[in-house]
Amino acid sequence: MAEALQSLLGPDAKGISPNVVVRLKEKWGLEYEEWSQLIQMEAVSDRVKPITLRVAVYDGEEPITDIQNVKFESSSGNLDEQKKWVSLVLKERQYNKKTPYRLVLRDAETSIEQQSVEVIIDRAFTDDF
């Protein structure tokens, strides 16, 4: 397996064992689960109206991912029914892991920012092998 990893990843893959690959895959899977879901905190009611948010990652004012529309409209009190999954695709360009990018949620009707979270983009692999 070491030879296969080295042929895929180059000479810097020395010392990467199958166990390390398995641990990284598990860790990345958990991070994906954590970062790919958004949760509607309150059920839609007479007081709480549904909202559609535009979700993307930005470098300043420039989106560096596709922009996804996510509609929060659940009237259920069940948290599982209030989860929305988002999968954003990075644009093909160079990213600096020391640059703070922002995951931004904006109201689709008004473009008013509802929430923003700083994110770091550290692409270990930049191609599909």
MDTraj code that builds the backbone (N, CA, C; nanometers):
import mdtraj as md
import numpy as np

residues = "MET ALA GLU ALA LEU GLN SER LEU LEU GLY PRO ASP ALA LYS GLY ILE SER PRO ASN VAL VAL VAL ARG LEU LYS GLU LYS TRP GLY LEU GLU TYR GLU GLU TRP SER GLN LEU ILE GLN MET GLU ALA VAL SER ASP ARG VAL LYS PRO ILE THR LEU ARG VAL ALA VAL TYR ASP GLY GLU GLU PRO ILE THR ASP ILE GLN ASN VAL LYS PHE GLU SER SER SER GLY ASN LEU ASP GLU GLN LYS LYS TRP VAL SER LEU VAL LEU LYS GLU ARG GLN TYR ASN LYS LYS THR PRO TYR ARG LEU VAL LEU ARG ASP ALA GLU THR SER ILE GLU GLN GLN SER VAL GLU VAL ILE ILE ASP ARG ALA PHE THR ASP ASP PHE".split()
xyz = np.array([
    [0.0823, -0.1197, 0.0000],
    [0.0000, 0.0000, 0.0000],
    [0.0864, 0.1256, 0.0000],
    [0.2019, 0.1186, 0.0661],
    [0.2896, 0.2352, 0.0722],
    [0.3314, 0.2791, -0.0683],
    [0.3588, 0.1820, -0.1557],
    [0.3980, 0.2151, -0.2931],
    [0.2824, 0.2832, -0.3673],
    [0.1624, 0.2346, -0.3450],
    [0.0450, 0.2946, -0.4106],
    [0.0244, 0.4382, -0.3635],
    [0.0368, 0.4606, -0.2323],
    [0.0225, 0.5966, -0.1800],
    [0.1301, 0.6881, -0.2360],
    [0.2527, 0.6365, -0.2443],
    [0.3625, 0.7175, -0.2960],
    [0.3404, 0.7498, -0.4436],
    [0.2860, 0.6568, -0.5203],
    [0.2629, 0.6851, -0.6619],
    [0.1492, 0.7862, -0.6790],
    [0.0515, 0.7854, -0.5876],
    [-0.0595, 0.8813, -0.5950],
    [-0.0218, 1.0189, -0.5412],
    [0.0511, 1.0211, -0.4292],
    [0.0776, 1.1465, -0.3588],
    [0.2184, 1.2011, -0.3798],
    [0.3043, 1.1233, -0.4408],
    [0.4404, 1.1697, -0.4650],
    [0.5340, 1.1294, -0.3529],
    [0.6588, 1.1768, -0.3610],
    [0.7602, 1.1344, -0.2647],
    [0.7319, 1.1798, -0.1211],
    [0.6478, 1.2820, -0.1025],
    [0.6157, 1.3279, 0.0332],
    [0.5255, 1.2304, 0.1074],
    [0.4793, 1.1263, 0.0402],
    [0.3900, 1.0289, 0.1034],
    [0.4658, 0.9264, 0.1869],
    [0.5977, 0.9338, 0.1871],
    [0.6751, 0.8395, 0.2679],
    [0.6315, 0.8534, 0.4135],
    [0.6112, 0.7412, 0.4776],
    [0.5716, 0.7426, 0.6182],
    [0.4210, 0.7461, 0.6387],
    [0.3429, 0.7618, 0.5327],
    [0.1973, 0.7572, 0.5470],
    [0.1555, 0.6116, 0.5357],
    [0.1096, 0.5588, 0.6472],
    [0.0707, 0.4177, 0.6503],
    [-0.0787, 0.4042, 0.6218],
    [-0.1225, 0.2839, 0.5903],
    [-0.2668, 0.2613, 0.5732],
    [-0.3467, 0.3017, 0.6961],
    [-0.2901, 0.2811, 0.8162],
    [-0.3592, 0.3207, 0.9399],
    [-0.3786, 0.4718, 0.9466],
    [-0.2795, 0.5474, 0.9034],
    [-0.2916, 0.6937, 0.9018],
    [-0.4011, 0.7352, 0.8043],
    [-0.4057, 0.6712, 0.6884],
    [-0.5086, 0.7027, 0.5884],
    [-0.6475, 0.6751, 0.6458],
    [-0.6639, 0.5637, 0.7139],
    [-0.7935, 0.5291, 0.7737],
    [-0.8322, 0.6321, 0.8788],
    [-0.7385, 0.6700, 0.9669],
    [-0.7680, 0.7703, 1.0707],
    [-0.8038, 0.9051, 1.0090],
    [-0.7303, 0.9466, 0.9050],
    [-0.7609, 1.0733, 0.8376],
    [-0.8990, 1.0690, 0.7731],
    [-0.9300, 0.9577, 0.7085],
    [-1.0617, 0.9438, 0.6442],
    [-1.1727, 0.9546, 0.7475],
    [-1.1571, 0.8896, 0.8619],
    [-1.2583, 0.8970, 0.9677],
    [-1.2720, 1.0400, 1.0200],
    [-1.1588, 1.1050, 1.0433],
    [-1.1612, 1.2432, 1.0947],
    [-1.2266, 1.3359, 0.9931],
    [-1.1905, 1.3236, 0.8659],
    [-1.2497, 1.4091, 0.7624],
    [-1.3985, 1.3829, 0.7482],
    [-1.4391, 1.2572, 0.7638],
    [-1.5813, 1.2242, 0.7571],
    [-1.6599, 1.2926, 0.8677],
    [-1.6047, 1.2916, 0.9902],
    [-1.6716, 1.3585, 1.1019],
    [-1.6765, 1.5097, 1.0806],
    [-1.5674, 1.5680, 1.0309],
    [-1.5660, 1.7117, 1.0029],
    [-1.6673, 1.7464, 0.8947],
    [-1.6790, 1.6616, 0.7931],
    [-1.7765, 1.6851, 0.6866],
    [-1.9179, 1.6849, 0.7427],
    [-1.9476, 1.5866, 0.8285],
    [-2.0805, 1.5786, 0.8906],
    [-2.1088, 1.7055, 0.9702],
    [-2.0087, 1.7503, 1.0477],
    [-2.0264, 1.8676, 1.1337],
    [-2.0480, 1.9944, 1.0521],
    [-1.9725, 2.0119, 0.9456],
    [-1.9756, 2.1371, 0.8706],
    [-2.0759, 2.1387, 0.7563],
    [-2.1354, 2.0270, 0.7236],
    [-2.2236, 2.0257, 0.6074],
    [-2.3714, 2.0342, 0.6440],
    [-2.4012, 2.0458, 0.7722],
    [-2.5413, 2.0577, 0.8089],
    [-2.5692, 2.1889, 0.8806],
    [-2.6835, 2.2451, 0.8489],
    [-2.7321, 2.3658, 0.9145],
    [-2.8603, 2.3283, 0.9869],
    [-2.8820, 2.3862, 1.1033],
    [-2.9974, 2.3492, 1.1837],
    [-3.0869, 2.4702, 1.2063],
    [-3.2131, 2.4534, 1.1759],
    [-3.3161, 2.5531, 1.2040],
    [-3.3427, 2.5461, 1.3541],
    [-3.3198, 2.6552, 1.4249],
    [-3.3268, 2.6515, 1.5705],
    [-3.4690, 2.6564, 1.6263],
    [-3.5626, 2.7148, 1.5533],
    [-3.7010, 2.7216, 1.5997],
    [-3.7938, 2.6755, 1.4887],
    [-3.9005, 2.6085, 1.5272],
    [-3.9992, 2.5634, 1.4291],
    [-4.0753, 2.6835, 1.3737],
    [-4.1146, 2.6749, 1.2464],
    [-4.1963, 2.7795, 1.1852],
    [-4.3311, 2.7837, 1.2571],
    [-4.3764, 2.9061, 1.2855],
    [-4.5030, 2.9249, 1.3574],
    [-4.5604, 3.0604, 1.3174],
    [-4.6640, 3.1032, 1.3883],
    [-4.7176, 3.2374, 1.3634],
    [-4.6121, 3.3437, 1.3926],
    [-4.5260, 3.3156, 1.4894],
    [-4.4225, 3.4112, 1.5304],
    [-4.2929, 3.3967, 1.4488],
    [-4.2591, 3.2743, 1.4098],
    [-4.1349, 3.2462, 1.3362],
    [-4.1709, 3.2128, 1.1917],
    [-4.1237, 3.2946, 1.0996],
    [-4.1549, 3.2768, 0.9577],
    [-4.0464, 3.1939, 0.8887],
    [-4.0824, 3.1242, 0.7805],
    [-3.9797, 3.0518, 0.7038],
    [-3.8834, 3.1508, 0.6389],
    [-3.7631, 3.1028, 0.6131],
    [-3.6619, 3.1888, 0.5497],
    [-3.5797, 3.1063, 0.4521],
    [-3.5400, 3.1699, 0.3436],
    [-3.4466, 3.1089, 0.2496],
    [-3.3148, 3.1841, 0.2620],
    [-3.2079, 3.1085, 0.2844],
    [-3.0754, 3.1679, 0.2984],
    [-2.9876, 3.1280, 0.1816],
    [-2.9027, 3.2216, 0.1393],
    [-2.7989, 3.1919, 0.0407],
    [-2.6709, 3.1641, 0.1189],
    [-2.6117, 3.0485, 0.0938],
    [-2.4957, 3.0022, 0.1699],
    [-2.3765, 2.9885, 0.0768],
    [-2.2626, 3.0469, 0.1177],
    [-2.1393, 3.0354, 0.0395],
    [-2.0209, 3.0710, 0.1282],
    [-1.9021, 3.0359, 0.0821],
    [-1.7784, 3.0774, 0.1479],
    [-1.7210, 3.1923, 0.0669],
    [-1.6745, 3.2956, 0.1376],
    [-1.6262, 3.4179, 0.0733],
    [-1.4828, 3.4493, 0.1122],
    [-1.4135, 3.5109, 0.0170],
    [-1.2840, 3.5736, 0.0399],
    [-1.3103, 3.7218, 0.0219],
    [-1.3279, 3.7941, 0.1313],
    [-1.3740, 3.9327, 0.1220],
    [-1.5172, 3.9329, 0.0727],
    [-1.5427, 3.9989, -0.0398],
    [-1.6775, 4.0031, -0.0973],
    [-1.6957, 3.9035, -0.2125],
    [-1.5878, 3.8305, -0.2453],
    [-1.5922, 3.7372, -0.3577],
    [-1.6271, 3.5961, -0.3113],
    [-1.7335, 3.5368, -0.3665],
    [-1.7620, 3.3980, -0.3310],
    [-1.6565, 3.3054, -0.3918],
    [-1.6069, 3.2135, -0.3109],
    [-1.5064, 3.1186, -0.3590],
    [-1.5638, 2.9779, -0.3676],
    [-1.6957, 2.9688, -0.3465],
    [-1.7687, 2.8439, -0.3657],
    [-1.8914, 2.8765, -0.4485],
    [-1.9623, 2.7723, -0.4872],
    [-2.0941, 2.7958, -0.5446],
    [-2.1829, 2.8528, -0.4340],
    [-2.2953, 2.9106, -0.4710],
    [-2.3884, 2.9673, -0.3736],
    [-2.5129, 2.8790, -0.3708],
    [-2.5423, 2.8255, -0.2544],
    [-2.6559, 2.7357, -0.2374],
    [-2.7712, 2.8088, -0.1696],
    [-2.8931, 2.7874, -0.2181],
    [-3.0131, 2.8374, -0.1518],
    [-3.0668, 2.7277, -0.0615],
    [-3.0894, 2.7614, 0.0652],
    [-3.1391, 2.6649, 0.1624],
    [-3.2632, 2.7246, 0.2280],
    [-3.3727, 2.6511, 0.2200],
    [-3.4998, 2.6997, 0.2748],
    [-3.5264, 2.6333, 0.4092],
    [-3.5471, 2.7160, 0.5120],
    [-3.5814, 2.6682, 0.6456],
    [-3.7300, 2.6942, 0.6653],
    [-3.8067, 2.5851, 0.6626],
    [-3.9520, 2.6002, 0.6660],
    [-4.0219, 2.4931, 0.7497],
    [-3.9471, 2.4219, 0.8322],
    [-4.0050, 2.3131, 0.9102],
    [-4.0887, 2.3677, 1.0264],
    [-4.2091, 2.3148, 1.0389],
    [-4.2942, 2.3509, 1.1528],
    [-4.2876, 2.2424, 1.2604],
    [-4.2043, 2.1429, 1.2386],
    [-4.1882, 2.0325, 1.3332],
    [-4.0941, 2.0730, 1.4462],
    [-4.1187, 2.0187, 1.5624],
    [-4.0282, 2.0382, 1.6754],
    [-3.9172, 1.9345, 1.6784],
    [-3.9205, 1.8401, 1.5841],
    [-3.8206, 1.7340, 1.5760],
    [-3.6935, 1.7899, 1.5130],
    [-3.5843, 1.7880, 1.5869],
    [-3.4575, 1.8450, 1.5400],
    [-3.4098, 1.7816, 1.4098],
    [-3.4318, 1.6509, 1.3931],
    [-3.3895, 1.5841, 1.2696],
    [-3.4601, 1.6413, 1.1472],
    [-3.5824, 1.6888, 1.1639],
    [-3.6571, 1.7479, 1.0530],
    [-3.6200, 1.8945, 1.0296],
    [-3.5391, 1.9500, 1.1189],
    [-3.4959, 2.0890, 1.1057],
    [-3.3543, 2.0998, 1.0500],
    [-3.2909, 1.9872, 1.0200],
    [-3.1551, 1.9873, 0.9649],
    [-3.1600, 2.0013, 0.8138],
    [-3.0694, 2.0813, 0.7611],
    [-3.0518, 2.0967, 0.6171],
    [-2.9056, 2.0676, 0.5852],
    [-2.8857, 1.9913, 0.4783],
    [-2.7504, 1.9544, 0.4372],
    [-2.7053, 2.0455, 0.3244],
    [-2.5823, 2.0930, 0.3346],
    [-2.5252, 2.1816, 0.2336],
    [-2.3894, 2.1263, 0.1928],
    [-2.3670, 2.1193, 0.0641],
    [-2.2373, 2.0767, 0.0124],
    [-2.1907, 2.1840, -0.0852],
    [-2.0899, 2.2591, -0.0448],
    [-2.0374, 2.3679, -0.1273],
    [-1.9151, 2.3204, -0.2033],
    [-1.9009, 2.3665, -0.3263],
    [-1.7887, 2.3275, -0.4113],
    [-1.6940, 2.4464, -0.4254],
    [-1.5686, 2.4246, -0.3854],
    [-1.4675, 2.5298, -0.3979],
    [-1.4354, 2.5579, -0.5437],
    [-1.4118, 2.6849, -0.5749],
    [-1.3651, 2.7209, -0.7078],
    [-1.2198, 2.6763, -0.7212],
    [-1.1817, 2.6434, -0.8419],
    [-1.0456, 2.5965, -0.8675],
    [-0.9520, 2.7170, -0.8666],
    [-0.8744, 2.7298, -0.7611],
    [-0.7773, 2.8374, -0.7447],
    [-0.6872, 2.8038, -0.6270],
    [-0.5910, 2.8868, -0.6019],
    [-0.5018, 2.8656, -0.4882],
    [-0.5674, 2.9193, -0.3607],
    [-0.5489, 2.8476, -0.2499],
    [-0.5994, 2.8899, -0.1197],
    [-0.4844, 2.8917, -0.0209],
    [-0.4876, 2.9885, 0.0688],
    [-0.3844, 3.0031, 0.1697],
    [-0.4437, 2.9637, 0.3043],
    [-0.3855, 2.8635, 0.3699],
    [-0.4425, 2.8173, 0.4963],
    [-0.4287, 2.9200, 0.6084],
    [-0.3544, 3.0272, 0.5848],
    [-0.3430, 3.1337, 0.6851],
    [-0.4422, 3.2471, 0.6598],
    [-0.5153, 3.2390, 0.5494],
    [-0.6150, 3.3417, 0.5169],
    [-0.7477, 3.3045, 0.5808],
    [-0.8073, 3.3961, 0.6566],
    [-0.9398, 3.3661, 0.7124],
    [-1.0489, 3.3917, 0.6084],
    [-1.1152, 3.2866, 0.5667],
    [-1.2294, 3.2975, 0.4766],
    [-1.3550, 3.2992, 0.5636],
    [-1.4711, 3.3277, 0.5060],
    [-1.5939, 3.3331, 0.5847],
    [-1.7047, 3.2516, 0.5203],
    [-1.7677, 3.1675, 0.5999],
    [-1.8909, 3.1005, 0.5598],
    [-2.0025, 3.1985, 0.5944],
    [-2.0787, 3.2415, 0.4925],
    [-2.1782, 3.3464, 0.5120],
    [-2.3169, 3.2943, 0.4752],
    [-2.4133, 3.3251, 0.5608],
    [-2.5541, 3.2949, 0.5364],
    [-2.6269, 3.4273, 0.5218],
    [-2.6859, 3.4502, 0.4030],
    [-2.7572, 3.5750, 0.3753],
    [-2.9024, 3.5458, 0.3417],
    [-2.9898, 3.6339, 0.3853],
    [-3.1308, 3.6249, 0.3484],
    [-3.1397, 3.6374, 0.1968],
    [-3.2043, 3.5410, 0.1323],
    [-3.2117, 3.5395, -0.0141],
    [-3.2929, 3.6551, -0.0688],
    [-3.3899, 3.7058, 0.0066],
    [-3.4729, 3.8172, -0.0404],
    [-3.4059, 3.9517, -0.0221],
    [-3.3429, 3.9735, 0.0929],
    [-3.2900, 4.1066, 0.1265],
    [-3.1383, 4.1172, 0.1126],
    [-3.0689, 4.0033, 0.1031],
    [-2.9217, 3.9952, 0.1014],
    [-2.8584, 4.0403, 0.2329],
    [-2.9381, 4.0522, 0.3382],
    [-2.8840, 4.0886, 0.4698],
    [-2.8161, 3.9662, 0.5306],
    [-2.6943, 3.9870, 0.5784],
    [-2.6181, 3.8783, 0.6387],
    [-2.6844, 3.8363, 0.7701],
    [-2.7149, 3.7075, 0.7808],
    [-2.7774, 3.6534, 0.9012],
    [-2.6745, 3.5932, 0.9964],
    [-2.5688, 3.5366, 0.9386],
    [-2.4639, 3.4769, 1.0203],
    [-2.3380, 3.4614, 0.9364],
    [-2.2238, 3.4664, 1.0052],
    [-2.0948, 3.4519, 0.9391],
    [-2.0014, 3.3778, 1.0340],
    [-1.9272, 3.2822, 0.9792],
    [-1.8330, 3.2049, 1.0591],
    [-1.7001, 3.2008, 0.9853],
    [-1.5913, 3.2289, 1.0567],
    [-1.4591, 3.2217, 0.9951],
    [-1.4231, 3.0754, 0.9707],
    [-1.3679, 3.0483, 0.8523],
    [-1.3227, 2.9129, 0.8181],
    [-1.1820, 2.9192, 0.7608],
    [-1.1111, 2.8095, 0.7742],
    [-0.9769, 2.7946, 0.7177],
    [-0.9865, 2.6890, 0.6088],
    [-0.9252, 2.7158, 0.4966],
    [-0.9218, 2.6178, 0.3881],
    [-0.7786, 2.5664, 0.3781],
    [-0.7628, 2.4384, 0.4067],
    [-0.6321, 2.3737, 0.4008],
    [-0.6477, 2.2500, 0.3135],
    [-0.6208, 2.2688, 0.1870],
    [-0.6368, 2.1585, 0.0914],
    [-0.5102, 2.0751, 0.0901],
    [-0.5192, 1.9582, 0.1495],
    [-0.4048, 1.8679, 0.1521],
    [-0.3754, 1.8159, 0.0121],
    [-0.4813, 1.7891, -0.0637],
    [-0.4669, 1.7373, -0.1978],
    [-0.5417, 1.8315, -0.2905],
    [-0.4783, 1.8727, -0.4006],
    [-0.5416, 1.9722, -0.4871],
    [-0.5847, 1.9146, -0.6214],
    [-0.5757, 1.7834, -0.6369],
    [-0.6268, 1.7240, -0.7597],
    [-0.6921, 1.5907, -0.7295],
    [-0.7499, 1.5291, -0.8283],
    [-0.8196, 1.4032, -0.8100],
    [-0.7298, 1.2820, -0.8337],
    [-0.6008, 1.3037, -0.8249],
    [-0.5000, 1.1992, -0.8498],
    [-0.5064, 1.1611, -0.9931],
])
top = md.Topology()
chain = top.add_chain()
for i, resn in enumerate(residues, 1):
    res = top.add_residue(resn, chain, resSeq=i)
    for name in ("N", "CA", "C"):
        top.add_atom(name, md.element.get_by_symbol(name[0]), res)
traj = md.Trajectory(xyz[None], top)
